[in-house]
Amino acid sequence: MDTRVLVPLETVTVEAPPTPVSFVPTPTATYRQHRKAVKLTVEPGRPTNVEQPPVPLPYAFGARVLIWKQDPSVEEIGTRKAFLHGIVLEGPRDARIASGAPGIAPVSPNAFGDFVMTPGTPQFDAVHTFAVVRQTLTMYQRALAATGSDSPIPWYWNSEENTDPLQIYPYGLSNVMNAYYSRHENCLKFGDFVPTGSKSRVYTCRSFDIVAHETAHAVLDGLKPNWLLADQPPQTGALHEAFGDLTAIFLTLSQLDQCEAVIAQTKARMHDKTFLADIAEQFGLALGRPNGLRNADNDITMEEAGTEVHGLSQVFTGAVYDILADAFHQEREPDRHDDAAVLHRVGEYLKGLVLRALMQAPDEHATFADVANAMLQLAREDGKAEDYLGFIRQRFVVRGVLAEPAPDADPGAALAPGVQDAPGAVQDRRACCGTMNLAEYYQLDNVLDEELRALQRWCAANRRTPPAPPEPPPEWPEPV
Ligand SMILES: [Zn+2]
């Protein structure tokens, strides 16, 4: 006998008493509500339209990682979870980047394919370093894709026969206060050291800025192999260093939460002190510099920098940072759009503009003026308004990179360079990062060859003949 009690619907009101935990399956409105909620949450079940077979979702390749937003010293913003699109295997490694090095066992993903490690551990350092290198390469790959190009960005050594990845060594330089990119070792190596008067070790691989900077050397070396050589003019070397620092800024701006943090920190005033302009904060603090190892928001001019590549690079970096600030202030509309979203968009455009201009510059002996003029030409082709072109032009003129145009000059014509390298000027790389100080970029083999050729010439001039070969030793009787 059916003992269920049928409750008329009209007796159920919104003010009904709380539903008991244990339900009697009576077809009341309350019970139906409960079943619907359970179906939607804990037991979704199959779709009601059973005649349509369920469509399998594509497997979502990609890994979640945990990284420092800047570095351990910038406590205010700390760490962030990030999603790396694509396949990431144990190491971590993928097709283009491989980590796993002395001092750090290969890191395995968890059951979800993620690499979320504990800050301060070697596993975290390996994942952080890999993730920032990967984000940098992806960022520039996307910038190229935005121009309609589908070509990959090669490493220096890549060819039809050699598709080796860039190897990463987060603990590659023990007790070394530096980091470098080496095209001969196909790698990035990061140092760690204990600053004077401190008890805690600083790991350069934990710096978002330093990892992005060194990766940028590798990216640019794949695109412009001659620029890294020490026999290029000072401005060419400085473009490499500037690209490193600008990459750290562009990568920060490619991440929405970092844009929000910059806006909140500066109240949308880009020339206020901000972690965005401070490059390598923890490393800078170790050297007693409160504004980072370098500061992009600077006023250094070409006249002040001379041939010192590190200082010279800051002229170009500073000009692009000023252009970023100008573009942001011109485009922001706080009544209509979120400032962080505008900053993200402005950074995105400027990153592509700088990359395209660098690629358009000559393969050797490139100057700041080559890149500045290419930026102006590309921005004009992109349809940027005259006032936008105006502040690009003006920022480079103020720094002495471009000469002031004549009042009647054709606005589309390339501008003359401002301060130029003296003929035969030699790069002074002493204050640069480890990459610029590696012997491999000084073409020391050429120096040695030249020394040997000079020796040959001297021998010929002095008719020096080789001494007679020594007399052969006397023949001893065979032992019996
Ligand atoms: Zn560098």
Residues whose N, C-alpha, C, O or C-beta is under 5 A from the ligand:
A	BS01	ZN	E241 G244 C433 T435
